[in-house]
Amino acid sequence: KTRVNVGYFMGWSEPTKKQKFLNATQYKELFGVAAANSGLDPAEEFEGETGTTDWDGTVNTNWADQAFQKGTISQYTVSITGGDAKTKFLVSGSWNDQKGIILGNRLDRGNGRINLDHTVSSRIKVGVNLSLSKSRNYRVPSDNDFANPLQLNALPPLHPIYNADGKLNSATLYYNNLIDQVSGTNLATTFRSISNAYGELLITPELTFRSQVGIDFNNLQEETFLGKETLDGAPTGQAFNNQVTAAVLTTTNTLNYRKSFGDNHVFDALGGIEFQNGKVTGASVTGIGFPSNRFTKIASAAIIQGGSSTETGFAFLSYFAKANYKFKDRYLLGASFRVDGSSRFGKNNRYGTFPAMSAGWIITEEDFIKNSNIVSFLKLRGSYGRTGNAEIGNFSSLSLFSA
């Protein structure tokens, strides 16, 4: 029967153990003592430093609290499963929306998946697994420098948040990065698909051939705009766009053999070859000089300040084999052998060999402990193997380049 499942989840979050900073009275007291010890007038010194007349005001702003917001999370899921003796399917989707506790920070993500398995005949089986997701990360504008909202605690409590005209106050000792929340955006959009298709052929009752092709596709689009009122966008506005696309295609072909001999012996072996090819491309551009904050795209920039593009790739080729033997459901032996080649290494050291072996004993299958009421499963296992690492970066083996 076809089954439908629907789910919903929601929650809240808020910062805890927030630090306490000086209020207006405490700030004026300490600032006044420091100024007096230097032979300076506190009011003149403060107003000279900030260019304001806030010393004699009545404002008492808790700037540190302005960096936070009440976080929320909500998630919706739905799945449909069903099929018959020959065909089975799954269709699912989800939506997740999460607002962080830092002002301006939010992430939403949508996922969709389709799984389909079909038995063509007594010897042939095929299937596909398709997935696609889209996520949007609303990051804090200029989140990697002093314009981060958490730096608001450096502002004196004597400064008001807003001016008399209702606009955010820009006449502060340090930058009021609440302005970034109004006149800036920083959005990263990611599309991701991890999908594969396979076919299986039952050659004999003991021997199965399987061929599979899969792709991991990832596209990142970053778009940042900082208006002319912001610290980093002054005086005419600045925009930055970046796009990175990564695609990895993998093909795998295997032969699997499984045979039972009598009641006590089970042997299975697998051999195969796998090829993986990856390519990463990127392009970025920066523009300045925007007529107003309503024009945020690079096309509206008066000056293209800089741009670049990149492309890189890699390939892996692997041969592998493994075998397992089980005797009386309790004594286990295993061995595997891999040969992996990577384009990241020089042509004289491109391949590596990686053997491994293991032995196991399922003690709870022995008669002396099999009916124990204390131990339900106990296994002793030992293994030894050799592994490698190809994460050295593309083209790192090339020290020189000549045309």
KOLFIDO-74875 format. One record per residue (C-alpha): residue in one letter; z, x, y. Coordinates in pm, whole numbers. Each point is the difference from the previous one (the first is absolute). Layout:
N
PT|a|Z|X|Y $
...
This chain:
403
PT|k|0|0|0 $
PT|t|-67|108|356 $
PT|r|322|92|177 $
PT|v|59|9|374 $
PT|n|292|191|151 $
PT|v|96|-17|367 $
PT|g|274|204|166 $
PT|y|153|41|343 $
PT|f|250|250|130 $
PT|m|154|49|342 $
PT|g|270|213|158 $
PT|w|141|157|313 $
PT|s|112|348|100 $
PT|e|179|152|296 $
PT|p|127|345|94 $
PT|t|358|88|-87 $
PT|k|245|255|137 $
PT|k|-185|37|326 $
PT|q|131|277|222 $
PT|k|180|-86|321 $
PT|f|-102|152|331 $
PT|l|154|5|346 $
PT|n|9|-320|203 $
PT|a|-70|6|375 $
PT|t|364|64|102 $
PT|q|46|283|-250 $
PT|y|-334|156|93 $
PT|k|80|0|373 $
PT|e|341|149|-66 $
PT|l|-130|294|-205 $
PT|f|-305|54|220 $
PT|g|223|-7|308 $
PT|v|235|265|-141 $
PT|a|-294|223|-96 $
PT|a|-154|-35|347 $
PT|a|332|64|175 $
PT|n|59|314|-207 $
PT|s|-334|125|129 $
PT|g|86|-88|358 $
PT|l|-253|-287|11 $
PT|d|19|-361|107 $
PT|p|-37|-218|-315 $
PT|a|-209|-274|163 $
PT|e|-236|244|172 $
PT|e|-36|210|-314 $
PT|f|-73|-299|-227 $
PT|e|-243|-164|238 $
PT|g|-168|334|66 $
PT|e|-45|58|-373 $
PT|t|-134|-349|-73 $
PT|g|-167|-93|328 $
PT|t|186|-333|-2 $
PT|t|282|-174|182 $
PT|d|168|-115|-321 $
PT|w|329|190|49 $
PT|d|161|-276|200 $
PT|g|-150|-284|-203 $
PT|t|184|-236|-235 $
PT|v|-222|55|-302 $
PT|n|153|85|-339 $
PT|t|-288|35|-247 $
PT|n|53|75|-367 $
PT|w|-325|192|-45 $
PT|a|74|101|-359 $
PT|d|-7|-365|-113 $
PT|q|-346|-45|146 $
PT|a|-148|219|-275 $
PT|f|83|-250|-275 $
PT|q|-112|-341|-113 $
PT|k|109|-231|-280 $
PT|g|-210|81|-303 $
PT|t|-151|-269|-222 $
PT|i|-190|-3|-326 $
PT|s|-193|-275|-175 $
PT|q|-213|17|-314 $
PT|y|-224|-257|-167 $
PT|t|-143|44|-350 $
PT|v|-223|-211|-224 $
PT|s|-151|74|-341 $
PT|i|-218|-193|-244 $
PT|t|-29|107|-365 $
PT|g|-179|-156|-292 $
PT|g|-288|25|-242 $
PT|d|-83|-62|-362 $
PT|a|-43|199|-321 $
PT|k|-291|197|148 $
PT|t|65|18|372 $
PT|k|318|64|195 $
PT|f|33|12|377 $
PT|l|249|60|278 $
PT|v|-50|-76|368 $
PT|s|277|91|240 $
PT|g|63|46|368 $
PT|s|288|82|231 $
PT|w|80|24|370 $
PT|n|282|208|141 $
PT|d|108|8|364 $
PT|q|281|230|108 $
PT|k|133|66|348 $
PT|g|210|315|25 $
PT|i|320|53|194 $
PT|i|-167|240|248 $
PT|l|-163|-177|292 $
PT|g|-374|-44|-48 $
PT|n|-1|96|-369 $
PT|r|-162|-241|-245 $
PT|l|-198|9|-327 $
PT|d|-194|-272|-175 $
PT|r|-197|26|-323 $
PT|g|-223|-229|-206 $
PT|n|-89|66|-364 $
PT|g|-244|-161|-239 $
PT|r|-62|73|-369 $
PT|i|-232|-126|-275 $
PT|n|36|110|-364 $
PT|l|-250|-121|-259 $
PT|d|-19|91|-370 $
PT|h|-269|-144|-227 $
PT|t|-70|45|-369 $
PT|v|-378|-1|-37 $
PT|s|5|26|-378 $
PT|s|217|127|-280 $
PT|r|-99|355|100 $
PT|i|-48|-9|379 $
PT|k|253|-64|275 $
PT|v|-51|34|377 $
PT|g|218|-43|306 $
PT|v|38|56|371 $
PT|n|304|54|221 $
PT|l|-72|-50|370 $
PT|s|245|37|286 $
PT|l|-23|3|376 $
PT|s|272|35|262 $
PT|k|11|7|376 $
PT|s|299|124|195 $
PT|r|62|19|373 $
PT|n|263|239|126 $
PT|y|99|-80|359 $
PT|r|151|331|92 $
PT|v|202|83|306 $
PT|p|-241|132|268 $
PT|s|51|375|49 $
PT|d|250|-14|-286 $
PT|n|4|375|-53 $
PT|d|120|117|341 $
PT|f|260|-71|269 $
PT|a|-146|-347|59 $
PT|n|163|-118|-324 $
PT|p|224|-305|67 $
PT|l|301|180|-146 $
PT|q|-14|233|299 $
PT|l|96|-288|231 $
PT|n|365|98|-40 $
PT|a|-70|294|235 $
PT|l|-47|-236|295 $
PT|p|300|-51|232 $
PT|p|157|-346|-22 $
PT|l|-34|-21|381 $
PT|h|-374|-67|-34 $
PT|p|-113|-364|-43 $
PT|i|-253|-84|-271 $
PT|y|-216|-210|233 $
PT|n|-88|18|367 $
PT|a|52|-290|237 $
PT|d|-363|-110|-62 $
PT|g|67|-34|-376 $
PT|k|-198|309|-101 $
PT|l|153|275|-212 $
PT|n|180|262|205 $
PT|s|-192|329|14 $
PT|a|233|167|252 $
PT|t|245|143|-254 $
PT|l|143|345|-61 $
PT|y|-209|32|-316 $
PT|y|-296|-204|-117 $
PT|n|73|-367|-71 $
PT|n|-197|-25|-321 $
PT|l|33|-378|-7 $
PT|i|-316|27|208 $
PT|d|-180|115|-315 $
PT|q|83|-333|-163 $
PT|v|-189|-185|274 $
PT|s|-278|242|90 $
PT|g|-62|177|-331 $
PT|t|-105|-70|-358 $
PT|n|0|211|-315 $
PT|l|-153|-172|-303 $
PT|a|-90|155|-335 $
PT|t|-204|-222|-233 $
PT|t|-49|100|-364 $
PT|f|-235|-148|-258 $
PT|r|68|106|-360 $
PT|s|-167|-87|-329 $
PT|i|98|136|-342 $
PT|s|-239|-155|-250 $
PT|n|-154|75|-338 $
PT|a|-228|-141|-268 $
PT|y|2|85|-370 $
PT|g|-174|-64|-328 $
PT|e|131|49|-354 $
PT|l|-198|33|-319 $
PT|l|166|-29|-339 $
PT|i|-208|244|-206 $
PT|t|211|-36|-316 $
PT|p|337|-169|-56 $
PT|e|162|336|73 $
PT|l|-229|142|270 $
PT|t|-39|-139|355 $
PT|f|-218|125|286 $
PT|r|102|-86|356 $
PT|s|-189|69|321 $
PT|q|153|-64|341 $
PT|v|-103|51|360 $
PT|g|244|-35|288 $
PT|i|6|43|373 $
PT|d|279|63|247 $
PT|f|-130|-87|346 $
PT|n|213|48|311 $
PT|n|-105|-60|360 $
PT|l|238|70|291 $
PT|q|-79|-114|355 $
PT|e|235|113|276 $
PT|e|-28|-138|351 $
PT|t|229|101|286 $
PT|f|-13|-107|364 $
PT|l|233|114|278 $
PT|g|-39|-169|336 $
PT|k|14|179|334 $
PT|e|364|-109|47 $
PT|t|113|189|-311 $
PT|l|123|358|-11 $
PT|d|-284|136|-215 $
PT|g|-271|-230|137 $
PT|a|47|74|371 $
PT|p|-183|-13|231 $
PT|t|-309|-182|-135 $
PT|g|84|-100|-357 $
PT|q|-77|167|-331 $
PT|a|-134|-121|-336 $
PT|f|-27|169|-337 $
PT|n|-188|-116|-307 $
PT|n|7|162|-342 $
PT|q|-160|-105|-326 $
PT|v|44|161|-341 $
PT|t|-170|-115|-321 $
PT|a|92|137|-342 $
PT|a|-171|-101|-324 $
PT|v|79|135|-346 $
PT|l|-225|-101|-291 $
PT|t|126|60|-353 $
PT|t|-187|-44|-329 $
PT|t|182|29|-333 $
PT|n|-137|-13|-354 $
PT|t|231|14|-302 $
PT|l|-5|-33|-377 $
PT|n|318|-129|-159 $
PT|y|73|23|-373 $
PT|r|295|-170|-169 $
PT|k|70|-12|-374 $
PT|s|294|-96|-219 $
PT|f|42|162|-341 $
PT|g|219|-206|-226 $
PT|d|326|-127|144 $
PT|n|136|328|130 $
PT|h|-278|182|186 $
PT|v|-161|-88|335 $
PT|f|-247|229|172 $
PT|d|-182|-49|329 $
PT|a|-217|230|206 $
PT|l|-188|-22|327 $
PT|g|-267|218|153 $
PT|g|-187|-39|323 $
PT|i|-165|127|313 $
PT|e|68|-97|360 $
PT|f|-185|74|322 $
PT|q|143|-61|346 $
PT|n|-185|34|327 $
PT|g|164|-46|341 $
PT|k|-130|-2|353 $
PT|v|189|-29|329 $
PT|t|-167|-52|338 $
PT|g|155|-43|342 $
PT|a|-94|-47|363 $
PT|s|209|-22|315 $
PT|v|-62|-42|372 $
PT|t|213|-5|317 $
PT|g|-92|-169|327 $
PT|i|164|-16|344 $
PT|g|-64|-190|320 $
PT|f|28|-376|-63 $
PT|p|-59|-265|268 $
PT|s|309|-200|-107 $
PT|n|227|-61|-297 $
PT|r|-222|-289|-108 $
PT|f|-264|254|-105 $
PT|t|142|192|-293 $
PT|k|-306|112|-199 $
PT|i|-158|344|23 $
PT|a|-322|-160|127 $
PT|s|181|-83|327 $
PT|a|116|359|59 $
PT|a|-151|181|298 $
PT|i|31|338|-173 $
PT|i|-22|87|-369 $
PT|q|256|278|-2 $
PT|g|-48|121|-355 $
PT|g|-128|-86|-345 $
PT|s|-35|151|-344 $
PT|s|-108|-78|-355 $
PT|t|93|145|-338 $
PT|e|-115|-19|-360 $
PT|t|142|148|-317 $
PT|g|-19|-63|-373 $
PT|f|120|108|-341 $
PT|a|-78|-47|-369 $
PT|f|194|22|-327 $
PT|l|-132|23|-354 $
PT|s|241|-39|-290 $
PT|y|-22|18|-378 $
PT|f|302|-119|-194 $
PT|a|123|-75|-350 $
PT|k|328|-113|-146 $
PT|a|137|-97|-342 $
PT|n|319|-169|-121 $
PT|y|146|-29|-348 $
PT|k|287|-228|-106 $
PT|f|174|12|-336 $
PT|k|225|-284|-118 $
PT|d|27|-131|358 $
PT|r|253|273|80 $
PT|y|-158|348|-7 $
PT|l|-248|65|279 $
PT|l|-239|284|76 $
PT|g|-240|25|293 $
PT|a|-242|248|150 $
PT|s|-245|-1|289 $
PT|f|-248|238|156 $
PT|r|-176|-24|337 $
PT|v|-266|203|177 $
PT|d|-19|-83|370 $
PT|g|-248|134|252 $
PT|s|23|-38|377 $
PT|s|-246|72|279 $
PT|r|294|120|208 $
PT|f|17|326|-192 $
PT|g|-242|290|-1 $
PT|k|-282|2|-255 $
PT|n|170|276|-202 $
PT|n|329|-193|-28 $
PT|r|-116|-359|3 $
PT|y|144|-116|-333 $
PT|g|349|-7|-144 $
PT|t|129|-84|-348 $
PT|f|317|-198|-51 $
PT|p|145|-45|-351 $
PT|a|309|-203|-87 $
PT|m|195|-97|-312 $
PT|s|297|-219|-82 $
PT|a|222|-109|-290 $
PT|g|234|-295|-25 $
PT|w|254|-156|-233 $
PT|i|102|-364|30 $
PT|i|348|32|-141 $
PT|t|78|-372|3 $
PT|e|-270|-53|-267 $
PT|e|208|202|-247 $
PT|d|201|-195|-257 $
PT|f|333|153|102 $
PT|i|-19|-150|353 $
PT|k|-264|-271|-23 $
PT|n|248|-287|-18 $
PT|s|239|137|260 $
PT|n|157|-249|241 $
PT|i|63|275|255 $
PT|v|-337|174|40 $
PT|s|-318|-207|18 $
PT|f|-248|282|64 $
PT|l|39|377|-16 $
PT|k|-285|250|19 $
PT|l|-5|377|6 $
PT|r|-310|153|160 $
PT|g|-120|343|99 $
PT|s|-325|109|162 $
PT|y|-175|297|152 $
PT|g|-310|8|216 $
PT|r|-194|175|269 $
PT|t|-116|-170|316 $
PT|g|-198|97|308 $
PT|n|-37|-83|367 $
PT|a|-325|-38|190 $
PT|e|151|-115|330 $
PT|i|-103|309|194 $
PT|g|-236|-182|235 $
PT|n|-376|-21|-6 $
PT|f|-190|327|42 $
PT|s|322|203|19 $
PT|s|-140|247|-254 $
PT|l|-274|96|247 $
PT|s|124|266|238 $
PT|l|-335|68|166 $
PT|f|-306|-205|83 $
PT|s|-348|126|72 $
PT|a|-311|-203|74 $
